[in-house]
Amino acid sequence: MRETVYITGHKNPDTDSVMSAIAYADLKNRLGEVNAIPIRLGKLNQESKFVLNYFDIEPPKLKESMQLQVKDLDIDKGNNIDPSIAIRNAWDMFQQGSYHSLAVVDTDNKLVGVASLSNITKSYMDVWDDRILGRSNTPIDNVIDVLSARIIYLPENQPEYSGKMAVFAVAGDQLSDNEEVIVEGDIVISGDREEYYEPLLNKKISLLILTHGATMSDKMVELAKENNVTVLSTEYNTFMTARLLPMTIPISHVMTTDNLVYFKTEDSLDQVRDAMAESRFRSYPVVDPSGKVVGSISRFHLISSEKKKLILVDHNERNQSIDEIEEAEIVEIIDHHRVANLLTTGPIFFRAEPVGSTATIISEMYLESGIRPSKKIAGILCAAIISDTLLFRSPTTTETDKRILSRMSKIADLNPEEFADQMFRAATSLKGKSANDLVEGDVKTFNIGGQDFRVGQVMTMNPEELIPIMDELKDLMDKKIKAKGESTFVLVLTDIFNEKSELLVVGDNYDAIKEEFGGQITPHGTINAPGVLSRKKQVIPRLTSAVMSNL
């Protein structure tokens, strides 16, 4: 079985991040190296939604943490039982398998109790009264199964087996003399003594069990029918039959139903450890989100659990990546950004190139492997390159990006200019977007000079649409950095086709940033940044310079 590896871009994913994860997972799977699963760490932006819809590709599943969950473990399967099964059958399951407990489930596979070895051994040591079969509503099928009995007569309208259990070993005339020995409804074990049968059947007992494989004449069978008496025959002797009969009671009579400890597939391993530390069971049922039992978990599973494997694309900074990343094993990084502060536990495959898009690198890896991407995958790679380079308007653009886009667009049968116009118009429309949408959108956190900067970017073809909400944007940005304990929030408002930006800055470094970008302030309070399109290449380095000059 191939090892599972998750592939993810950064938080608040942009088009390059999402499409690179999908495409690299496709390449990995086609190479047969691993079972690669693309994931995303946040909501899809309008541009990414447009691209996925255009090429009819399912979006990656949202995953917000690498913390191990119960569903990530190789839990034990197949230990569910019906409440009606005999405790003898449950005992056999314990002896034949490696189970420490059995989940007792209803017809919908929902948990109703837990049966353990201690439940069964305790029941065997308990001194039950002789009416236990009736009190436990033991089905006749249990008696037949446990005694390996042959049916001599089974009434269509089965009587209630609620009488006392008795071994009959007296003569028939003695039965007549003592009316209280056997009464109507009793469950009687008898040896191979034909003379016993008639008086017992005439008493209208509910169940007659013949031992040593005894048979019954046709006349007695007719009498059993007349009196509605169930008659079974077992090869066991009388002692063994009497010993086994109490073990036919259903497991529901002895199972644990109070204070059940069980886990959900979505529970984290930390939650499981804490719960196990407060209990002493050897194994615990596991239920899925619908409440159905899917297996069991024990302490062994916690000891033997392995970290999830993770490949990062389009980022290599810890604060941009998935939560609890330290609980995962990073095995690869494919990126086109600066090398940042992410630590790994061992050597990894790290490929970083100074190109305009991670999708450019992924495309190169397809070509190097000799595998031709499908039309759809080539299409999303083109979309990612166009997005990150702003169709070659961004200063991050390289000749490699241009060459790769030319090759991939031929495979995708795509006109880059026409597609870019459609994609950018879909992506930059501010219709229906609130100030909160923009503050929570394409935003990354960077550590610059020991300070945490939140840097977002809004691409638009109509920058004037932002003017009415400037004050609301500032207020939300201020609340965000205060809540996160960050120093500064910079929102880059980019006019794609006029190739300029304005910086909306909130926080500690306003004056230094204003000076770094030339000090020109617009009427609505933003800092002019002509020619600035790239957050990575034109904004982050200058923010770094501003902070360092202010130290």
C-alpha positions in Angstrom: 0.0 0.0 0.0 1.4 3.4 -1.0 2.2 5.9 1.7 -0.2 8.9 1.9 1.3 12.3 1.6 -0.6 15.6 1.8 0.4 18.5 -0.5 -0.6 22.0 0.5 0.0 25.6 -0.3 -0.1 28.4 2.2 -2.9 29.9 4.3 -5.3 32.2 2.5 -4.4 30.3 -0.7 -4.0 32.1 -4.0 -4.3 30.6 -7.4 -0.7 29.5 -7.6 -0.9 27.8 -4.2 -4.0 25.9 -5.0 -3.2 24.8 -8.6 0.4 23.8 -7.7 -0.9 21.5 -5.0 -3.4 19.9 -7.3 -0.9 19.5 -10.2 2.0 18.2 -8.0 -0.3 15.6 -6.4 -1.3 14.5 -9.9 2.3 14.2 -10.9 3.2 12.2 -7.7 0.3 9.9 -8.2 1.1 9.3 -11.9 4.7 8.5 -10.9 3.3 5.9 -8.5 5.6 7.1 -5.7 2.9 7.9 -3.1 -0.8 8.4 -2.6 -0.7 12.2 -2.9 -3.7 14.2 -1.6 -3.9 17.9 -2.4 -5.3 20.1 0.4 -6.0 23.8 1.0 -5.7 25.9 4.2 -8.5 28.3 3.7 -11.3 29.6 1.5 -10.8 29.7 -2.2 -10.6 33.2 -3.7 -12.7 34.3 -6.7 -9.9 33.7 -9.1 -9.2 30.2 -7.9 -12.9 29.4 -8.1 -13.1 30.7 -11.6 -10.1 28.5 -12.7 -11.4 25.3 -11.1 -14.8 25.8 -12.6 -13.3 26.7 -16.0 -11.3 23.4 -16.1 -14.0 21.4 -14.2 -11.6 20.3 -11.4 -12.7 19.5 -7.9 -11.2 21.9 -5.3 -8.8 20.4 -2.7 -10.3 19.4 0.6 -10.0 22.0 3.4 -7.6 20.9 6.1 -6.8 23.2 9.0 -4.4 21.2 11.1 -1.8 18.5 10.9 -2.7 17.3 14.3 -3.2 13.5 14.2 -6.8 12.4 14.5 -8.3 9.0 15.2 -9.2 8.6 11.5 -5.5 8.8 10.6 -4.7 5.7 12.6 -4.9 2.1 11.4 -7.6 1.2 14.0 -8.9 -2.3 14.6 -11.9 -3.3 12.5 -14.8 -5.8 12.7 -15.5 -6.0 16.4 -19.2 -5.0 16.3 -21.8 -7.4 17.7 -25.6 -7.5 17.9 -27.1 -7.2 21.4 -28.9 -10.5 21.0 -25.9 -12.8 20.5 -25.2 -15.3 23.3 -22.4 -14.5 25.8 -20.9 -17.9 24.8 -20.5 -16.7 21.2 -19.0 -13.4 22.4 -16.5 -15.5 24.5 -15.6 -17.5 21.4 -14.9 -14.2 19.6 -12.5 -13.1 22.4 -10.7 -16.5 22.3 -10.4 -16.5 18.5 -9.4 -12.9 17.9 -7.2 -10.2 19.4 -10.1 -8.2 20.7 -10.1 -6.8 24.2 -13.7 -5.5 24.0 -16.6 -5.7 21.6 -18.8 -2.9 20.5 -22.5 -3.8 20.9 -24.5 -2.0 18.2 -28.1 -1.7 17.1 -29.5 -2.3 13.6 -28.1 1.2 12.5 -24.7 0.3 13.7 -25.0 2.8 16.6 -23.3 2.1 19.9 -25.6 0.7 22.6 -23.0 -0.9 24.9 -19.6 -2.4 25.3 -18.9 -6.1 26.1 -15.5 -7.0 27.7 -14.0 -10.1 28.9 -14.6 -8.9 32.5 -18.3 -8.6 31.7 -18.4 -12.3 30.7 -16.2 -13.7 33.4 -18.2 -11.7 36.0 -21.5 -13.1 34.7 -20.1 -16.6 34.9 -19.2 -16.1 38.5 -22.5 -14.5 39.5 -25.0 -16.8 41.0 -28.0 -16.2 38.8 -31.4 -17.5 39.7 -33.1 -20.3 37.7 -35.3 -17.8 35.7 -32.4 -16.0 34.1 -33.4 -17.0 30.6 -36.8 -15.4 30.9 -35.5 -12.3 32.6 -32.9 -11.7 29.9 -35.3 -12.4 27.0 -33.0 -15.1 25.6 -34.0 -15.9 22.1 -34.4 -19.6 21.2 -31.8 -19.2 18.5 -29.2 -18.6 21.1 -30.1 -21.9 22.8 -30.0 -23.8 19.5 -26.6 -22.2 18.6 -24.8 -22.7 22.0 -26.1 -26.3 22.5 -25.6 -27.1 18.8 -29.1 -28.5 19.1 -31.3 -30.2 16.6 -34.9 -29.0 16.4 -37.4 -31.7 17.0 -40.3 -29.3 17.2 -40.4 -25.5 17.1 -43.9 -23.9 17.3 -44.8 -21.1 14.9 -46.1 -19.1 17.8 -43.2 -19.6 20.2 -44.0 -19.4 23.9 -42.1 -17.2 26.3 -39.2 -19.0 27.8 -39.8 -17.4 31.2 -40.1 -20.3 33.5 -37.4 -21.8 35.8 -34.7 -24.0 34.5 -34.8 -27.6 35.8 -33.1 -31.0 35.3 -35.7 -33.7 35.4 -34.5 -36.9 36.8 -37.5 -38.4 38.6 -40.1 -40.9 37.5 -43.2 -39.7 35.7 -45.5 -40.8 38.6 -43.4 -38.8 41.0 -44.1 -35.8 38.8 -47.8 -36.3 39.2 -47.5 -36.7 42.9 -45.6 -33.4 43.4 -47.3 -30.7 41.4 -44.7 -28.1 42.3 -41.6 -29.9 40.9 -42.3 -28.9 37.3 -44.9 -26.3 36.4 -46.3 -24.7 33.2 -43.7 -22.6 31.3 -40.6 -24.2 32.8 -37.5 -25.0 30.8 -36.6 -28.7 31.4 -33.5 -30.7 30.6 -34.1 -34.4 30.4 -32.2 -37.5 29.5 -33.1 -40.2 26.9 -36.2 -41.4 28.9 -39.3 -41.7 26.8 -41.5 -42.3 29.9 -40.6 -38.7 31.1 -41.8 -37.0 28.0 -45.5 -37.3 28.2 -46.0 -36.0 31.8 -43.6 -33.1 31.0 -45.4 -32.2 27.8 -48.7 -32.4 29.5 -47.5 -29.9 32.0 -47.2 -27.4 29.1 -43.6 -26.5 29.8 -42.2 -24.0 27.4 -39.0 -25.8 26.4 -37.8 -29.4 26.6 -34.1 -30.1 25.9 -33.2 -33.8 25.3 -29.5 -34.7 26.1 -27.2 -37.3 24.7 -28.8 -36.8 21.2 -32.1 -38.3 22.3 -35.0 -38.6 19.9 -38.7 -38.5 20.3 -41.5 -40.7 18.9 -44.0 -39.2 16.5 -46.6 -39.6 19.1 -44.7 -37.4 21.5 -44.0 -34.9 18.8 -47.7 -34.6 18.2 -48.2 -34.1 22.0 -45.6 -31.3 21.9 -47.5 -29.6 19.1 -50.8 -29.9 21.0 -49.2 -28.3 24.1 -47.1 -25.7 22.1 -43.8 -27.0 23.6 -40.5 -26.4 21.9 -38.4 -29.6 21.8 -34.6 -29.6 21.1 -32.0 -32.4 21.2 -28.3 -31.9 21.9 -25.4 -34.2 21.9 -24.1 -32.8 25.2 -24.7 -34.7 28.4 -27.0 -33.4 31.1 -24.2 -31.8 33.1 -22.8 -29.9 30.1 -26.2 -28.8 28.9 -27.1 -27.4 32.3 -23.7 -25.7 32.4 -24.1 -24.1 29.0 -27.7 -23.1 29.2 -27.0 -19.9 31.2 -24.4 -19.0 28.6 -27.2 -18.6 26.0 -28.4 -15.3 27.5 -27.8 -12.3 25.2 -24.8 -10.1 25.6 -27.1 -7.2 26.2 -27.8 -8.6 29.7 -24.2 -8.3 30.8 -22.7 -5.5 28.7 -21.7 -2.1 30.1 -24.1 0.7 29.2 -23.3 3.4 31.7 -20.5 6.0 31.3 -19.3 4.5 28.0 -15.9 5.8 26.9 -15.6 6.0 23.1 -13.9 8.2 20.5 -14.9 10.0 17.3 -12.9 9.7 14.1 -12.4 13.5 14.3 -11.0 13.4 17.8 -7.3 14.5 18.1 -4.8 12.1 19.6 -4.3 14.6 22.5 -8.0 14.2 23.3 -7.7 10.4 23.2 -4.6 10.4 25.4 -6.3 12.5 28.0 -9.4 10.4 28.1 -7.4 7.1 28.2 -5.4 8.5 31.1 -8.6 8.7 33.2 -9.8 5.2 32.4 -8.5 1.7 32.4 -10.1 -0.1 29.5 -8.0 -2.0 27.1 -9.8 -0.8 24.0 -12.4 1.7 23.1 -15.0 2.0 20.3 -14.6 4.5 17.5 -17.6 6.2 15.8 -17.8 8.2 12.6 -19.5 11.6 12.3 -22.9 9.9 11.9 -22.4 7.9 15.1 -21.8 4.6 13.5 -19.2 2.3 15.0 -16.3 1.9 12.6 -13.7 0.0 14.8 -11.8 0.3 18.1 -8.7 1.9 19.4 -6.2 0.9 22.1 -3.1 2.5 23.7 -1.1 0.5 21.2 -2.4 2.6 18.4 -1.1 5.7 20.1 2.3 4.3 20.6 2.6 3.0 17.0 1.1 6.1 15.3 3.3 7.8 12.7 3.4 11.4 11.7 1.6 12.5 8.6 3.7 13.2 5.6 3.5 16.7 4.2 4.8 18.5 1.0 4.8 22.3 1.0 4.3 24.2 -2.3 4.5 27.9 -2.8 5.7 28.7 0.8 8.3 27.7 3.3 7.4 29.9 6.3 6.0 28.3 9.4 3.5 31.0 10.1 2.1 30.7 6.6 1.6 27.0 6.8 -0.8 24.6 8.4 -1.5 24.6 12.1 0.4 22.1 14.2 2.9 21.6 11.4 5.4 20.3 14.0 3.2 17.2 14.3 3.8 16.4 10.6 6.9 15.2 8.8 7.8 17.6 6.0 9.3 15.5 3.1 9.5 18.1 0.3 9.3 21.8 -0.4 8.7 23.3 -3.8 8.8 27.1 -3.8 9.8 30.3 -5.5 10.0 32.5 -2.4 12.9 33.4 -0.1 14.1 30.7 2.3 12.5 31.5 5.7 12.2 30.0 9.2 10.8 26.5 8.7 12.7 23.7 10.4 12.6 20.0 9.5 13.5 16.9 11.4 15.7 15.5 8.7 17.0 16.1 5.2 14.3 16.7 2.6 13.9 17.4 -1.1 13.9 21.2 -1.4 13.5 22.8 -4.8 13.4 26.6 -5.0 13.8 28.6 -8.1 13.8 32.4 -8.7 10.8 32.3 -11.1 7.5 34.0 -11.1 5.3 31.1 -10.1 5.6 27.7 -8.3 3.5 26.3 -11.1 6.4 27.0 -13.4 8.6 24.7 -11.3 5.9 22.0 -11.2 5.6 22.3 -15.0 9.3 21.8 -15.3 9.1 18.7 -13.1 6.4 17.2 -15.4 8.7 17.8 -18.4 11.7 16.4 -16.6 9.9 13.2 -15.6 8.7 12.6 -19.2 5.1 12.7 -18.2 2.8 14.9 -20.2 0.2 16.6 -18.1 -3.5 16.2 -19.0 -5.2 19.1 -20.8 -6.9 20.1 -17.5 -3.7 20.0 -15.4 -1.9 22.0 -18.1 -4.7 24.5 -18.0 -4.5 25.1 -14.3 -0.7 25.4 -14.4 -1.2 28.1 -17.1 -3.7 29.8 -14.9 -1.3 29.8 -11.9 1.6 31.2 -14.0 -0.6 33.9 -15.5 -1.9 34.8 -12.0 1.4 35.0 -10.2 3.2 36.9 -13.0 0.1 39.1 -13.9 0.6 37.8 -17.4 4.2 38.9 -17.4 3.6 42.4 -16.0 5.1 41.5 -12.6 8.8 42.1 -12.1 9.1 38.5 -10.8 8.5 37.3 -14.3 11.4 35.3 -15.9 12.1 34.0 -19.3 11.5 30.5 -17.8 7.9 31.5 -17.0 7.3 32.7 -20.5 8.8 29.6 -22.0 6.8 27.2 -19.8 3.5 29.1 -20.3 4.0 28.8 -24.0 4.5 25.0 -23.8 1.7 24.4 -21.3 -0.8 26.6 -23.2 -0.3 24.4 -26.3 -1.1 21.3 -24.3 -4.1 23.0 -22.7 -5.2 24.4 -26.1 -5.5 27.8 -24.3 -5.0 31.4 -25.5 -3.2 33.0 -22.6 -4.2 36.6 -23.3 -7.9 35.8 -23.7 -8.0 33.5 -20.7 -6.1 36.1 -18.6 -8.7 38.8 -19.4 -11.5 36.5 -18.3 -9.7 35.3 -15.2 -8.6 38.8 -14.0 -12.1 40.2 -14.5 -13.6 37.4 -12.5 -10.9 37.8 -9.8 -10.9 41.6 -9.4 -14.6 42.3 -9.3 -15.4 43.8 -5.9 -19.1 43.4 -6.3 -20.6 41.7 -3.3 -17.3 41.9 -1.3 -17.2 43.4 2.1 -14.3 45.1 3.8 -13.9 42.0 6.0 -13.6 39.8 2.9 -10.6 41.9 1.7 -8.9 41.9 5.1 -9.4 38.1 5.4 -8.5 37.4 1.7 -5.1 37.1 0.1 -3.1 37.8 3.3 0.2 36.3 4.5 2.2 36.8 7.8 5.9 37.6 7.6 8.4 38.0 10.4 10.5 41.0 9.5 13.2 42.2 11.9 11.6 40.2 14.8 8.2 41.8 14.2 5.1 40.0 12.7 3.8 41.8 9.7 0.4 40.9 8.1 0.6 41.7 4.4 -2.4 41.4 2.1 -3.0 42.2 -1.5 -6.2 43.2 -3.3 -6.1 43.1 -7.1 -8.6 45.3 -8.9 -9.4 46.9 -12.3 -11.5 49.5 -10.5 -9.5 50.9 -7.6 -12.0 53.7 -7.0 -14.4 51.1 -5.6 -12.2 50.8 -2.5 -12.4 54.5 -1.5 -15.8 54.3 0.3 -14.7 51.5 2.5 -11.2 52.8 3.5 -12.1 53.8 7.0 -13.8 50.4 7.6 -10.7 48.6 6.2 -8.4 50.5 8.6 -10.6 49.7 11.6 -10.7 46.0 10.7 -7.0 45.9 10.1 -6.3 47.5 13.5 -8.5 45.0 15.3 -6.9 42.1 13.5 -3.3 42.9 14.4 -4.3 43.7 18.0 -6.0 40.3 18.3 -3.0 38.5 16.8 -0.3 40.4 18.7 1.2 41.6 15.4 2.9 45.0 14.8 1.8 46.1 11.4 -0.8 45.4 8.7 -0.1 46.4 5.1 -2.8 46.0 2.5 -1.5 46.4 -1.0 -4.2 47.8 -3.3 -3.0 46.9 -6.8 -4.3 48.3 -10.1 -3.3 45.5 -12.4 -3.5 47.2 -15.8 -2.2 50.6 -14.8 0.6 48.8 -13.1 0.6 50.7 -9.7 -0.4 50.1 -6.1 -1.4 52.0 -3.0 -0.4 50.8 0.5 -3.0 51.0 3.3 -0.9 50.8 6.4 -2.0 50.3 10.0 0.3 49.8 13.0 3.7 50.6 14.4 5.7 51.2 11.2 3.6 53.7 9.2 6.2 56.5 9.1 9.1 54.2 8.2 7.1 52.6 5.4 5.9 55.9 4.1 9.5 57.2 3.9 10.6 53.9 2.2 8.0 54.3 -0.6 8.7 58.0 -1.2 6.3 59.7 1.1 3.5 60.5 -1.3 0.1 60.2 0.3 -3.2 60.0 -1.6 -6.3 62.1 -0.5 -7.8 59.0 1.1 -4.7 58.3 3.3 -2.9 55.5 1.4 0.8 55.5 0.4 1.4 55.8 -3.4 3.6 53.0 -4.8 3.8 53.5 -8.6 5.1 50.5 -10.5 4.6 48.1 -7.5 2.8 44.9 -8.5 4.6 42.1 -6.6 4.2 41.6 -2.9 7.1 39.1 -2.9 9.6 41.1 -4.9 8.6 44.7 -4.5 6.8 45.0 -1.2 8.4 42.6 1.3 12.1 43.6 0.6 11.2 47.3 1.0 9.2 46.6 4.2 12.3 44.8 5.5 14.5 47.8 4.6 12.0 50.2 6.3 12.1 48.1 9.5 15.8 47.6 9.6 16.5 51.3 9.0 14.3 52.1 11.9 16.2 49.9 14.4 
